[in-house]
Amino acid sequence: LSLAEIDIIKHTLGYDYGKVAFRNHFCTQPTSNDGVICEGLVSKGLMKHHGSNPNLVGGCCYYACTDDCKSLIKRICGFK
């Protein structure tokens, strides 16, 4: 995983605020820099794409980490 991918995963799970996951969603446009990273994580089987919301600015899409992703980031970062 790249550092950018790790940062996206940590933010998705809430690990950017501490060592305990408290959420599992990331909202971005699929064509943005973050969206391209999320789509790459989807292709690796580490995130799932949960569609867009037309009520959000630009029709942002929601992404969530898979269980494999959660296990991997815990091992990489030493989270519990």
All heavy atoms as a GROMACS GRO file, in nm:
protein
  610
    1LEU      N    1   0.083  -0.119   0.000
    1LEU     CA    2   0.000   0.000   0.000
    1LEU      C    3   0.087   0.125   0.000
    1LEU      O    4   0.191   0.129   0.066
    1LEU     CB    5  -0.089   0.004   0.124
    1LEU     CG    6  -0.198  -0.102   0.137
    1LEU    CD1    7  -0.268  -0.089   0.271
    1LEU    CD2    8  -0.297  -0.091   0.025
    2SER      N    9   0.042   0.227  -0.069
    2SER     CA   10   0.112   0.355  -0.068
    2SER      C   11   0.074   0.432   0.059
    2SER      O   12  -0.027   0.400   0.126
    2SER     CB   13   0.075   0.437  -0.191
    2SER     OG   14  -0.058   0.483  -0.181
    3LEU      N   15   0.151   0.535   0.089
    3LEU     CA   16   0.117   0.618   0.205
    3LEU      C   17  -0.019   0.686   0.185
    3LEU      O   18  -0.096   0.701   0.280
    3LEU     CB   19   0.226   0.723   0.229
    3LEU     CG   20   0.360   0.668   0.277
    3LEU    CD1   21   0.462   0.782   0.289
    3LEU    CD2   22   0.346   0.596   0.409
    4ALA      N   23  -0.048   0.727   0.064
    4ALA     CA   24  -0.178   0.790   0.035
    4ALA      C   25  -0.293   0.692   0.059
    4ALA      O   26  -0.397   0.730   0.114
    4ALA     CB   27  -0.181   0.843  -0.108
    5GLU      N   28  -0.275   0.567   0.019
    5GLU     CA   29  -0.378   0.466   0.042
    5GLU      C   30  -0.398   0.442   0.192
    5GLU      O   31  -0.511   0.434   0.240
    5GLU     CB   32  -0.341   0.335  -0.028
    5GLU     CG   33  -0.351   0.342  -0.178
    5GLU     CD   34  -0.294   0.220  -0.248
    5GLU    OE1   35  -0.189   0.167  -0.203
    5GLU    OE2   36  -0.355   0.177  -0.347
    6ILE      N   37  -0.287   0.434   0.265
    6ILE     CA   38  -0.295   0.414   0.410
    6ILE      C   39  -0.368   0.532   0.476
    6ILE      O   40  -0.453   0.513   0.562
    6ILE     CB   41  -0.155   0.393   0.470
    6ILE    CG1   42  -0.099   0.258   0.426
    6ILE    CG2   43  -0.158   0.403   0.623
    6ILE    CD1   44   0.047   0.236   0.459
    7ASP      N   45  -0.337   0.653   0.432
    7ASP     CA   46  -0.404   0.771   0.487
    7ASP      C   47  -0.555   0.768   0.461
    7ASP      O   48  -0.635   0.801   0.550
    7ASP     CB   49  -0.345   0.899   0.430
    7ASP     CG   50  -0.210   0.935   0.489
    7ASP    OD1   51  -0.174   0.879   0.596
    7ASP    OD2   52  -0.140   1.018   0.428
    8ILE      N   53  -0.595   0.729   0.341
    8ILE     CA   54  -0.738   0.719   0.307
    8ILE      C   55  -0.805   0.614   0.396
    8ILE      O   56  -0.913   0.637   0.450
    8ILE     CB   57  -0.758   0.683   0.157
    8ILE    CG1   58  -0.712   0.797   0.068
    8ILE    CG2   59  -0.902   0.640   0.129
    8ILE    CD1   60  -0.809   0.912   0.053
    9ILE      N   61  -0.742   0.499   0.411
    9ILE     CA   62  -0.800   0.392   0.494
    9ILE      C   63  -0.812   0.439   0.639
    9ILE      O   64  -0.917   0.419   0.702
    9ILE     CB   65  -0.715   0.264   0.484
    9ILE    CG1   66  -0.724   0.205   0.343
    9ILE    CG2   67  -0.758   0.162   0.589
    9ILE    CD1   68  -0.620   0.098   0.313
   10LYS      N   69  -0.707   0.501   0.690
   10LYS     CA   70  -0.712   0.549   0.828
   10LYS      C   71  -0.824   0.650   0.847
   10LYS      O   72  -0.898   0.645   0.946
   10LYS     CB   73  -0.577   0.610   0.867
   10LYS     CG   74  -0.468   0.506   0.890
   10LYS     CD   75  -0.330   0.566   0.905
   10LYS     CE   76  -0.316   0.660   1.019
   10LYS     NZ   77  -0.178   0.712   1.033
   11HIS      N   78  -0.839   0.741   0.753
   11HIS     CA   79  -0.947   0.840   0.763
   11HIS      C   80  -1.084   0.774   0.753
   11HIS      O   81  -1.176   0.809   0.827
   11HIS     CB   82  -0.931   0.948   0.656
   11HIS     CG   83  -1.036   1.054   0.666
   11HIS    ND1   84  -1.033   1.152   0.763
   11HIS    CD2   85  -1.148   1.075   0.594
   11HIS    CE1   86  -1.138   1.230   0.749
   11HIS    NE2   87  -1.210   1.185   0.647
   12THR      N   88  -1.097   0.679   0.662
   12THR     CA   89  -1.224   0.609   0.644
   12THR      C   90  -1.271   0.545   0.774
   12THR      O   91  -1.389   0.550   0.808
   12THR     CB   92  -1.210   0.501   0.534
   12THR    OG1   93  -1.171   0.564   0.412
   12THR    CG2   94  -1.341   0.425   0.513
   13LEU      N   95  -1.177   0.486   0.846
   13LEU     CA   96  -1.211   0.414   0.970
   13LEU      C   97  -1.207   0.502   1.094
   13LEU      O   98  -1.250   0.460   1.201
   13LEU     CB   99  -1.117   0.294   0.986
   13LEU     CG  100  -1.130   0.188   0.877
   13LEU    CD1  101  -1.020   0.084   0.889
   13LEU    CD2  102  -1.268   0.123   0.883
   14GLY      N  103  -1.155   0.622   1.082
   14GLY     CA  104  -1.147   0.713   1.195
   14GLY      C  105  -1.017   0.702   1.272
   14GLY      O  106  -1.001   0.765   1.377
   15TYR      N  107  -0.922   0.625   1.221
   15TYR     CA  108  -0.794   0.610   1.289
   15TYR      C  109  -0.709   0.737   1.283
   15TYR      O  110  -0.609   0.746   1.353
   15TYR     CB  111  -0.714   0.494   1.231
   15TYR     CG  112  -0.762   0.357   1.273
   15TYR    CD1  113  -0.792   0.261   1.178
   15TYR    CD2  114  -0.775   0.324   1.407
   15TYR    CE1  115  -0.834   0.135   1.216
   15TYR    CE2  116  -0.818   0.198   1.445
   15TYR     CZ  117  -0.847   0.104   1.349
   15TYR     OH  118  -0.888  -0.020   1.387
   16ASP      N  119  -0.748   0.833   1.203
   16ASP     CA  120  -0.673   0.959   1.201
   16ASP      C  121  -0.699   1.042   1.326
   16ASP      O  122  -0.632   1.141   1.350
   16ASP     CB  123  -0.701   1.039   1.073
   16ASP     CG  124  -0.849   1.060   1.045
   16ASP    OD1  125  -0.934   0.993   1.106
   16ASP    OD2  126  -0.880   1.143   0.959
   17TYR      N  127  -0.794   0.999   1.408
   17TYR     CA  128  -0.824   1.069   1.534
   17TYR      C  129  -0.778   0.991   1.657
   17TYR      O  130  -0.788   1.040   1.767
   17TYR     CB  131  -0.975   1.096   1.546
   17TYR     CG  132  -1.022   1.197   1.446
   17TYR    CD1  133  -1.089   1.159   1.330
   17TYR    CD2  134  -1.000   1.333   1.467
   17TYR    CE1  135  -1.132   1.252   1.238
   17TYR    CE2  136  -1.043   1.428   1.375
   17TYR     CZ  137  -1.109   1.386   1.261
   17TYR     OH  138  -1.151   1.479   1.169
   18GLY      N  139  -0.736   0.868   1.640
   18GLY     CA  140  -0.693   0.787   1.753
   18GLY      C  141  -0.670   0.643   1.712
   18GLY      O  142  -0.664   0.612   1.593
   19LYS      N  143  -0.659   0.556   1.809
   19LYS     CA  144  -0.627   0.416   1.780
   19LYS      C  145  -0.749   0.325   1.787
   19LYS      O  146  -0.735   0.204   1.799
   19LYS     CB  147  -0.520   0.368   1.876
   19LYS     CG  148  -0.387   0.438   1.853
   19LYS     CD  149  -0.276   0.376   1.932
   19LYS     CE  150  -0.147   0.449   1.899
   19LYS     NZ  151  -0.031   0.376   1.939
   20VAL      N  152  -0.868   0.385   1.779
   20VAL     CA  153  -0.992   0.308   1.780
   20VAL      C  154  -1.076   0.348   1.660
   20VAL      O  155  -1.102   0.467   1.638
   20VAL     CB  156  -1.071   0.332   1.911
   20VAL    CG1  157  -1.203   0.258   1.908
   20VAL    CG2  158  -0.989   0.293   2.032
   21ALA      N  159  -1.118   0.249   1.581
   21ALA     CA  160  -1.204   0.276   1.466
   21ALA      C  161  -1.344   0.310   1.515
   21ALA      O  162  -1.397   0.242   1.605
   21ALA     CB  163  -1.208   0.156   1.373
   22PHE      N  164  -1.405   0.414   1.459
   22PHE     CA  165  -1.540   0.450   1.502
   22PHE      C  166  -1.632   0.479   1.386
   22PHE      O  167  -1.747   0.518   1.406
   22PHE     CB  168  -1.536   0.569   1.600
   22PHE     CG  169  -1.486   0.697   1.539
   22PHE    CD1  170  -1.574   0.788   1.481
   22PHE    CD2  171  -1.351   0.726   1.539
   22PHE    CE1  172  -1.527   0.906   1.425
   22PHE    CE2  173  -1.304   0.844   1.485
   22PHE     CZ  174  -1.392   0.934   1.427
   23ARG      N  175  -1.584   0.462   1.263
   23ARG     CA  176  -1.669   0.480   1.147
   23ARG      C  177  -1.616   0.392   1.034
   23ARG      O  178  -1.512   0.330   1.047
   23ARG     CB  179  -1.673   0.627   1.104
   23ARG     CG  180  -1.539   0.679   1.055
   23ARG     CD  181  -1.548   0.822   1.004
   23ARG     NE  182  -1.415   0.868   0.973
   23ARG     CZ  183  -1.364   0.983   1.011
   23ARG    NH1  184  -1.438   1.067   1.080
   23ARG    NH2  185  -1.243   1.018   0.978
   24ASN      N  186  -1.687   0.387   0.926
   24ASN     CA  187  -1.640   0.316   0.808
   24ASN      C  188  -1.706   0.376   0.684
   24ASN      O  189  -1.791   0.313   0.621
   24ASN     CB  190  -1.667   0.166   0.818
   24ASN     CG  191  -1.601   0.090   0.704
   24ASN    OD1  192  -1.525   0.145   0.627
   24ASN    ND2  193  -1.630  -0.038   0.694
   25HIS      N  194  -1.668   0.498   0.652
   25HIS     CA  195  -1.718   0.559   0.528
   25HIS      C  196  -1.624   0.672   0.485
   25HIS      O  197  -1.559   0.735   0.568
   25HIS     CB  198  -1.860   0.612   0.545
   25HIS     CG  199  -1.873   0.722   0.645
   25HIS    ND1  200  -1.892   0.698   0.780
   25HIS    CD2  201  -1.868   0.857   0.632
   25HIS    CE1  202  -1.900   0.814   0.844
   25HIS    NE2  203  -1.884   0.912   0.756
   26PHE      N  204  -1.617   0.689   0.356
   26PHE     CA  205  -1.539   0.797   0.296
   26PHE      C  206  -1.621   0.848   0.180
   26PHE      O  207  -1.666   0.771   0.095
   26PHE     CB  208  -1.404   0.743   0.246
   26PHE     CG  209  -1.305   0.851   0.210
   26PHE    CD1  210  -1.214   0.896   0.302
   26PHE    CD2  211  -1.305   0.907   0.083
   26PHE    CE1  212  -1.122   0.996   0.270
   26PHE    CE2  213  -1.214   1.006   0.049
   26PHE     CZ  214  -1.122   1.051   0.144
   27CYS      N  215  -1.643   0.977   0.175
   27CYS     CA  216  -1.726   1.037   0.072
   27CYS      C  217  -1.639   1.128  -0.015
   27CYS      O  218  -1.573   1.219   0.036
   27CYS     CB  219  -1.838   1.117   0.137
   27CYS     SG  220  -1.951   1.190   0.019
   28THR      N  221  -1.638   1.102  -0.145
   28THR     CA  222  -1.560   1.182  -0.239
   28THR      C  223  -1.612   1.160  -0.380
   28THR      O  224  -1.687   1.066  -0.406
   28THR     CB  225  -1.410   1.146  -0.230
   28THR    OG1  226  -1.335   1.238  -0.309
   28THR    CG2  227  -1.383   1.005  -0.277
   29GLN      N  228  -1.572   1.246  -0.470
   29GLN     CA  229  -1.604   1.225  -0.612
   29GLN      C  230  -1.506   1.124  -0.669
   29GLN      O  231  -1.385   1.134  -0.645
   29GLN     CB  232  -1.597   1.357  -0.688
   29GLN     CG  233  -1.700   1.456  -0.643
   29GLN     CD  234  -1.688   1.590  -0.713
   29GLN    OE1  235  -1.585   1.623  -0.769
   29GLN    NE2  236  -1.795   1.666  -0.710
   30PRO      N  237  -1.553   1.027  -0.744
   30PRO     CA  238  -1.464   0.923  -0.796
   30PRO      C  239  -1.354   0.974  -0.888
   30PRO      O  240  -1.252   0.908  -0.904
   30PRO     CB  241  -1.556   0.827  -0.871
   30PRO     CG  242  -1.694   0.879  -0.857
   30PRO     CD  243  -1.691   1.007  -0.781
   31THR      N  244  -1.371   1.093  -0.945
   31THR     CA  245  -1.269   1.147  -1.036
   31THR      C  246  -1.168   1.237  -0.964
   31THR      O  247  -1.072   1.280  -1.026
   31THR     CB  248  -1.335   1.226  -1.150
   31THR    OG1  249  -1.419   1.327  -1.094
   31THR    CG2  250  -1.418   1.133  -1.239
   32SER      N  251  -1.190   1.263  -0.835
   32SER     CA  252  -1.094   1.344  -0.758
   32SER      C  253  -0.971   1.259  -0.725
   32SER      O  254  -0.971   1.138  -0.743
   32SER     CB  255  -1.159   1.394  -0.629
   32SER     OG  256  -1.178   1.285  -0.540
   33ASN      N  257  -0.868   1.323  -0.674
   33ASN     CA  258  -0.747   1.248  -0.635
   33ASN      C  259  -0.781   1.140  -0.533
   33ASN      O  260  -0.736   1.025  -0.545
   33ASN     CB  261  -0.639   1.341  -0.579
   33ASN     CG  262  -0.579   1.429  -0.685
   33ASN    OD1  263  -0.585   1.400  -0.804
   33ASN    ND2  264  -0.521   1.539  -0.643
   34ASP      N  265  -0.860   1.176  -0.429
   34ASP     CA  266  -0.900   1.078  -0.328
   34ASP      C  267  -0.987   0.968  -0.390
   34ASP      O  268  -0.975   0.851  -0.354
   34ASP     CB  269  -0.976   1.145  -0.214
   34ASP     CG  270  -0.887   1.228  -0.124
   34ASP    OD1  271  -0.762   1.212  -0.128
   34ASP    OD2  272  -0.941   1.311  -0.048
   35GLY      N  273  -1.075   1.007  -0.480
   35GLY     CA  274  -1.162   0.909  -0.546
   35GLY      C  275  -1.083   0.808  -0.628
   35GLY      O  276  -1.115   0.688  -0.628
   36VAL      N  277  -0.980   0.855  -0.697
   36VAL     CA  278  -0.896   0.763  -0.775
   36VAL      C  279  -0.827   0.664  -0.682
   36VAL      O  280  -0.819   0.544  -0.712
   36VAL     CB  281  -0.793   0.842  -0.859
   36VAL    CG1  282  -0.690   0.752  -0.921
   36VAL    CG2  283  -0.865   0.924  -0.966
   37ILE      N  284  -0.782   0.712  -0.566
   37ILE     CA  285  -0.720   0.622  -0.468
   37ILE      C  286  -0.822   0.522  -0.416
   37ILE      O  287  -0.794   0.401  -0.408
   37ILE     CB  288  -0.657   0.703  -0.352
   37ILE    CG1  289  -0.538   0.784  -0.404
   37ILE    CG2  290  -0.614   0.611  -0.238
   37ILE    CD1  291  -0.486   0.888  -0.306
   38CYS      N  292  -0.942   0.569  -0.384
   38CYS     CA  293  -1.048   0.479  -0.336
   38CYS      C  294  -1.083   0.375  -0.442
   38CYS      O  295  -1.099   0.256  -0.410
   38CYS     CB  296  -1.172   0.558  -0.298
   38CYS     SG  297  -1.156   0.653  -0.146
   39GLU      N  298  -1.094   0.417  -0.567
   39GLU     CA  299  -1.124   0.322  -0.675
   39GLU      C  300  -1.013   0.217  -0.688
   39GLU      O  301  -1.039   0.100  -0.716
   39GLU     CB  302  -1.148   0.395  -0.806
   39GLU     CG  303  -1.279   0.471  -0.812
   39GLU     CD  304  -1.403   0.382  -0.809
   39GLU    OE1  305  -1.398   0.267  -0.858
   39GLU    OE2  306  -1.505   0.428  -0.755
   40GLY      N  307  -0.888   0.260  -0.667
   40GLY     CA  308  -0.777   0.165  -0.668
   40GLY      C  309  -0.788   0.065  -0.555
   40GLY      O  310  -0.760  -0.055  -0.573
   41LEU      N  311  -0.831   0.112  -0.438
   41LEU     CA  312  -0.851   0.022  -0.324
   41LEU      C  313  -0.968  -0.073  -0.350
   41LEU      O  314  -0.965  -0.189  -0.307
   41LEU     CB  315  -0.871   0.103  -0.196
   41LEU     CG  316  -0.746   0.175  -0.146
   41LEU    CD1  317  -0.781   0.280  -0.041
   41LEU    CD2  318  -0.644   0.077  -0.091
   42VAL      N  319  -1.070  -0.026  -0.421
   42VAL     CA  320  -1.180  -0.113  -0.461
   42VAL      C  321  -1.128  -0.224  -0.551
   42VAL      O  322  -1.160  -0.342  -0.531
   42VAL     CB  323  -1.293  -0.033  -0.532
   42VAL    CG1  324  -1.393  -0.126  -0.599
   42VAL    CG2  325  -1.363   0.061  -0.435
   43SER      N  326  -1.043  -0.190  -0.646
   43SER     CA  327  -0.990  -0.291  -0.739
   43SER      C  328  -0.900  -0.392  -0.668
   43SER      O  329  -0.886  -0.504  -0.713
   43SER     CB  330  -0.915  -0.225  -0.855
   43SER     OG  331  -0.794  -0.168  -0.810
   44LYS      N  332  -0.843  -0.352  -0.554
   44LYS     CA  333  -0.760  -0.443  -0.473
   44LYS      C  334  -0.844  -0.524  -0.375
   44LYS      O  335  -0.790  -0.606  -0.301
   44LYS     CB  336  -0.655  -0.363  -0.395
   44LYS     CG  337  -0.550  -0.299  -0.482
   44LYS     CD  338  -0.453  -0.217  -0.398
   44LYS     CE  339  -0.348  -0.152  -0.488
   44LYS     NZ  340  -0.251  -0.072  -0.409
   45GLY      N  341  -0.974  -0.499  -0.370
   45GLY     CA  342  -1.061  -0.570  -0.279
   45GLY      C  343  -1.055  -0.519  -0.136
   45GLY      O  344  -1.102  -0.586  -0.044
   46LEU      N  345  -1.001  -0.398  -0.117
   46LEU     CA  346  -0.988  -0.342   0.017
   46LEU      C  347  -1.097  -0.242   0.053
   46LEU      O  348  -1.114  -0.209   0.170
   46LEU     CB  349  -0.850  -0.278   0.033
   46LEU     CG  350  -0.732  -0.376   0.022
   46LEU    CD1  351  -0.600  -0.301   0.025
   46LEU    CD2  352  -0.739  -0.479   0.134
   47MET      N  353  -1.169  -0.195  -0.047
   47MET     CA  354  -1.282  -0.105  -0.024
   47MET      C  355  -1.397  -0.148  -0.114
   47MET      O  356  -1.376  -0.215  -0.215
   47MET     CB  357  -1.248   0.041  -0.055
   47MET     CG  358  -1.157   0.108   0.045
   47MET     SD  359  -1.146   0.286   0.016
   47MET     CE  360  -1.218   0.345   0.166
   48LYS      N  361  -1.516  -0.107  -0.074
   48LYS     CA  362  -1.636  -0.127  -0.156
   48LYS      C  363  -1.693   0.010  -0.190
   48LYS      O  364  -1.689   0.102  -0.109
   48LYS     CB  365  -1.739  -0.211  -0.081
   48LYS     CG  366  -1.696  -0.354  -0.064
   48LYS     CD  367  -1.808  -0.436  -0.006
   48LYS     CE  368  -1.760  -0.581   0.002
   48LYS     NZ  369  -1.867  -0.670   0.042
   49HIS      N  370  -1.745   0.018  -0.310
   49HIS     CA  371  -1.809   0.140  -0.360
   49HIS      C  372  -1.959   0.128  -0.332
   49HIS      O  373  -2.021   0.031  -0.374
   49HIS     CB  374  -1.780   0.153  -0.510
   49HIS     CG  375  -1.835   0.276  -0.572
   49HIS    ND1  376  -1.925   0.272  -0.675
   49HIS    CD2  377  -1.813   0.405  -0.546
   49HIS    CE1  378  -1.955   0.395  -0.711
   49HIS    NE2  379  -1.889   0.477  -0.634
   50HIS      N  380  -2.014   0.223  -0.261
   50HIS     CA  381  -2.155   0.215  -0.221
   50HIS      C  382  -2.243   0.317  -0.291
   50HIS      O  383  -2.345   0.358  -0.238
   50HIS     CB  384  -2.168   0.229  -0.069
   50HIS     CG  385  -2.119   0.110   0.004
   50HIS    ND1  386  -2.186  -0.010   0.010
   50HIS    CD2  387  -2.004   0.091   0.074
   50HIS    CE1  388  -2.117  -0.097   0.080
   50HIS    NE2  389  -2.006  -0.039   0.121
   51GLY      N  390  -2.204   0.358  -0.409
   51GLY     CA  391  -2.288   0.444  -0.490
   51GLY      C  392  -2.276   0.591  -0.457
   51GLY      O  393  -2.208   0.632  -0.364
   52SER      N  394  -2.345   0.670  -0.536
   52SER     CA  395  -2.338   0.815  -0.521
   52SER      C  396  -2.466   0.867  -0.456
   52SER      O  397  -2.568   0.798  -0.452
   52SER     CB  398  -2.317   0.882  -0.656
   52SER     OG  399  -2.426   0.856  -0.740
   53ASN      N  400  -2.457   0.987  -0.408
   53ASN     CA  401  -2.571   1.053  -0.348
   53ASN      C  402  -2.591   1.186  -0.421
   53ASN      O  403  -2.512   1.278  -0.405
   53ASN     CB  404  -2.546   1.077  -0.199
   53ASN     CG  405  -2.665   1.139  -0.130
   53ASN    OD1  406  -2.749   1.203  -0.191
   53ASN    ND2  407  -2.673   1.119   0.000
   54PRO      N  408  -2.696   1.196  -0.501
   54PRO     CA  409  -2.717   1.318  -0.580
   54PRO      C  410  -2.743   1.441  -0.494
   54PRO      O  411  -2.734   1.553  -0.542
   54PRO     CB  412  -2.838   1.284  -0.667
   54PRO     CG  413  -2.905   1.171  -0.599
   54PRO     CD  414  -2.798   1.097  -0.523
   55ASN      N  415  -2.775   1.422  -0.367
   55ASN     CA  416  -2.800   1.535  -0.277
   55ASN      C  417  -2.671   1.598  -0.227
   55ASN      O  418  -2.674   1.706  -0.170
   55ASN     CB  419  -2.885   1.492  -0.158
   55ASN     CG  420  -3.024   1.448  -0.201
   55ASN    OD1  421  -3.082   1.507  -0.291
   55ASN    ND2  422  -3.074   1.344  -0.140
   56LEU      N  423  -2.559   1.530  -0.246
   56LEU     CA  424  -2.430   1.584  -0.203
   56LEU      C  425  -2.366   1.661  -0.318
   56LEU      O  426  -2.394   1.635  -0.434
   56LEU     CB  427  -2.338   1.472  -0.158
   56LEU     CG  428  -2.384   1.395  -0.034
   56LEU    CD1  429  -2.290   1.278  -0.007
   56LEU    CD2  430  -2.389   1.487   0.086
   57VAL      N  431  -2.279   1.752  -0.286
   57VAL     CA  432  -2.211   1.834  -0.386
   57VAL      C  433  -2.143   1.744  -0.488
   57VAL      O  434  -2.064   1.656  -0.452
   57VAL     CB  435  -2.108   1.928  -0.319
   57VAL    CG1  436  -2.029   2.004  -0.423
   57VAL    CG2  437  -2.177   2.023  -0.223
   58GLY      N  438  -2.174   1.764  -0.612
   58GLY     CA  439  -2.109   1.689  -0.719
   58GLY      C  440  -2.144   1.541  -0.725
   58GLY      O  441  -2.080   1.464  -0.793
   59GLY      N  442  -2.246   1.499  -0.652
   59GLY     CA  443  -2.284   1.357  -0.653
   59GLY      C  444  -2.176   1.268  -0.596
   59GLY      O  445  -2.142   1.164  -0.652
   60CYS      N  446  -2.119   1.307  -0.483
   60CYS     CA  447  -2.012   1.230  -0.419
   60CYS      C  448  -2.051   1.084  -0.398
   60CYS      O  449  -2.169   1.053  -0.381
   60CYS     CB  450  -1.974   1.291  -0.285
   60CYS     SG  451  -1.882   1.444  -0.300
   61CYS      N  452  -1.953   0.998  -0.399
   61CYS     CA  453  -1.973   0.855  -0.378
   61CYS      C  454  -1.922   0.815  -0.240
   61CYS      O  455  -1.830   0.876  -0.187
   61CYS     CB  456  -1.897   0.774  -0.482
   61CYS     SG  457  -1.959   0.799  -0.648
   62TYR      N  458  -1.984   0.713  -0.186
   62TYR     CA  459  -1.943   0.658  -0.057
   62TYR      C  460  -1.859   0.533  -0.078
   62TYR      O  461  -1.892   0.449  -0.162
   62TYR     CB  462  -2.064   0.623   0.028
   62TYR     CG  463  -2.130   0.743   0.089
   62TYR    CD1  464  -2.243   0.797   0.032
   62TYR    CD2  465  -2.080   0.801   0.204
   62TYR    CE1  466  -2.305   0.909   0.087
   62TYR    CE2  467  -2.140   0.912   0.260
   62TYR     CZ  468  -2.252   0.965   0.201
   62TYR     OH  469  -2.312   1.075   0.256
   63TYR      N  470  -1.755   0.522   0.000
   63TYR     CA  471  -1.668   0.405   0.000
   63TYR      C  472  -1.658   0.354   0.143
   63TYR      O  473  -1.667   0.432   0.238
   63TYR     CB  474  -1.528   0.440  -0.050
   63TYR     CG  475  -1.526   0.488  -0.192
   63TYR    CD1  476  -1.545   0.623  -0.222
   63TYR    CD2  477  -1.506   0.400  -0.298
   63TYR    CE1  478  -1.544   0.668  -0.353
   63TYR    CE2  479  -1.504   0.444  -0.430
   63TYR     CZ  480  -1.524   0.578  -0.456
   63TYR     OH  481  -1.523   0.622  -0.586
   64ALA      N  482  -1.639   0.223   0.159
   64ALA     CA  483  -1.621   0.163   0.291
   64ALA      C  484  -1.513   0.056   0.282
   64ALA      O  485  -1.497  -0.010   0.179
   64ALA     CB  486  -1.752   0.101   0.339
   65CYS      N  487  -1.440   0.039   0.391
   65CYS     CA  488  -1.334  -0.062   0.397
   65CYS      C  489  -1.394  -0.201   0.416
   65CYS      O  490  -1.493  -0.219   0.487
   65CYS     CB  491  -1.240  -0.033   0.514
   65CYS     SG  492  -1.144   0.117   0.493
   66THR      N  493  -1.334  -0.299   0.353
   66THR     CA  494  -1.373  -0.438   0.371
   66THR      C  495  -1.311  -0.491   0.500
   66THR      O  496  -1.223  -0.429   0.559
   66THR     CB  497  -1.325  -0.526   0.254
   66THR    OG1  498  -1.181  -0.524   0.252
   66THR    CG2  499  -1.380  -0.476   0.120
   67ASP      N  500  -1.356  -0.608   0.543
   67ASP     CA  501  -1.298  -0.670   0.662
   67ASP      C  502  -1.149  -0.699   0.641
   67ASP      O  503  -1.070  -0.683   0.735
   67ASP     CB  504  -1.373  -0.800   0.697
   67ASP     CG  505  -1.513  -0.772   0.752
   67ASP    OD1  506  -1.539  -0.660   0.797
   67ASP    OD2  507  -1.596  -0.865   0.748
   68ASP      N  508  -1.110  -0.741   0.520
   68ASP     CA  509  -0.969  -0.765   0.492
   68ASP      C  510  -0.888  -0.636   0.508
   68ASP      O  511  -0.777  -0.638   0.561
   68ASP     CB  512  -0.949  -0.819   0.350
   68ASP     CG  513  -0.992  -0.964   0.336
   68ASP    OD1  514  -1.007  -1.033   0.439
   68ASP    OD2  515  -1.011  -1.008   0.221
   69CYS      N  516  -0.944  -0.526   0.465
   69CYS     CA  517  -0.878  -0.395   0.477
   69CYS      C  518  -0.860  -0.359   0.624
   69CYS      O  519  -0.754  -0.312   0.665
   69CYS     CB  520  -0.960  -0.289   0.405
   69CYS     SG  521  -0.886  -0.126   0.407
   70LYS      N  522  -0.965  -0.381   0.703
   70LYS     CA  523  -0.957  -0.350   0.846
   70LYS      C  524  -0.846  -0.430   0.913
   70LYS      O  525  -0.769  -0.376   0.992
   70LYS     CB  526  -1.091  -0.378   0.913
   70LYS     CG  527  -1.202  -0.286   0.869
   70LYS     CD  528  -1.332  -0.330   0.933
   70LYS     CE  529  -1.452  -0.264   0.872
   70LYS     NZ  530  -1.577  -0.315   0.930
   71SER      N  531  -0.839  -0.558   0.881
   71SER     CA  532  -0.735  -0.645   0.938
   71SER      C  533  -0.596  -0.600   0.895
   71SER      O  534  -0.503  -0.595   0.976
   71SER     CB  535  -0.757  -0.790   0.896
   71SER     OG  536  -0.877  -0.839   0.947
   72LEU      N  537  -0.582  -0.566   0.768
   72LEU     CA  538  -0.453  -0.524   0.715
   72LEU      C  539  -0.404  -0.395   0.779
   72LEU      O  540  -0.289  -0.386   0.822
   72LEU     CB  541  -0.463  -0.507   0.563
   72LEU     CG  542  -0.337  -0.465   0.490
   72LEU    CD1  543  -0.228  -0.569   0.507
   72LEU    CD2  544  -0.366  -0.441   0.342
   73ILE      N  545  -0.491  -0.295   0.792
   73ILE     CA  546  -0.448  -0.167   0.848
   73ILE      C  547  -0.414  -0.181   0.996
   73ILE      O  548  -0.323  -0.115   1.046
   73ILE     CB  549  -0.552  -0.054   0.823
   73ILE    CG1  550  -0.487   0.084   0.831
   73ILE    CG2  551  -0.669  -0.063   0.917
   73ILE    CD1  552  -0.389   0.115   0.723
   74LYS      N  553  -0.483  -0.270   1.065
   74LYS     CA  554  -0.449  -0.296   1.206
   74LYS      C  555  -0.308  -0.353   1.216
   74LYS      O  556  -0.231  -0.312   1.304
   74LYS     CB  557  -0.550  -0.392   1.269
   74LYS     CG  558  -0.684  -0.329   1.297
   74LYS     CD  559  -0.779  -0.433   1.353
   74LYS     CE  560  -0.917  -0.376   1.373
   74LYS     NZ  561  -1.011  -0.476   1.426
   75ARG      N  562  -0.273  -0.446   1.127
   75ARG     CA  563  -0.139  -0.506   1.129
   75ARG      C  564  -0.034  -0.402   1.090
   75ARG      O  565   0.072  -0.394   1.151
   75ARG     CB  566  -0.133  -0.625   1.034
   75ARG     CG  567  -0.201  -0.746   1.088
   75ARG     CD  568  -0.169  -0.877   1.016
   75ARG     NE  569  -0.106  -0.868   0.888
   75ARG     CZ  570  -0.160  -0.904   0.773
   75ARG    NH1  571  -0.282  -0.952   0.769
   75ARG    NH2  572  -0.093  -0.893   0.661
   76ILE      N  573  -0.060  -0.323   0.988
   76ILE     CA  574   0.036  -0.224   0.940
   76ILE      C  575   0.064  -0.117   1.045
   76ILE      O  576   0.178  -0.081   1.069
   76ILE     CB  577  -0.013  -0.158   0.809
   76ILE    CG1  578  -0.007  -0.258   0.694
   76ILE    CG2  579   0.069  -0.034   0.776
   76ILE    CD1  580  -0.074  -0.208   0.567
   77CYS      N  581  -0.042  -0.067   1.108
   77CYS     CA  582  -0.032   0.047   1.198
   77CYS      C  583  -0.028   0.010   1.346
   77CYS      O  584  -0.009   0.096   1.431
   77CYS     CB  585  -0.144   0.146   1.172
   77CYS     SG  586  -0.139   0.218   1.007
   78GLY      N  587  -0.049  -0.117   1.376
   78GLY     CA  588  -0.048  -0.160   1.516
   78GLY      C  589  -0.172  -0.122   1.594
   78GLY      O  590  -0.168  -0.111   1.716
   79PHE      N  591  -0.285  -0.103   1.523
   79PHE     CA  592  -0.411  -0.070   1.589
   79PHE      C  593  -0.477  -0.196   1.642
   79PHE      O  594  -0.451  -0.305   1.596
   79PHE     CB  595  -0.508   0.001   1.494
   79PHE     CG  596  -0.456   0.131   1.440
   79PHE    CD1  597  -0.466   0.160   1.305
   79PHE    CD2  598  -0.399   0.224   1.523
   79PHE    CE1  599  -0.421   0.280   1.255
   79PHE    CE2  600  -0.350   0.346   1.474
   79PHE     CZ  601  -0.362   0.374   1.339
   80LYS      N  602  -0.566  -0.176   1.737
   80LYS     CA  603  -0.638  -0.291   1.795
   80LYS      C  604  -0.777  -0.301   1.739
   80LYS      O  605  -0.835  -0.212   1.694
   80LYS     CB  606  -0.643  -0.277   1.947
   80LYS     CG  607  -0.502  -0.270   2.003
   80LYS     CD  608  -0.498  -0.330   2.139
   80LYS     CE  609  -0.358  -0.320   2.192
   80LYS     NZ  610  -0.283  -0.435   2.197
   0.00000   0.00000   0.00000
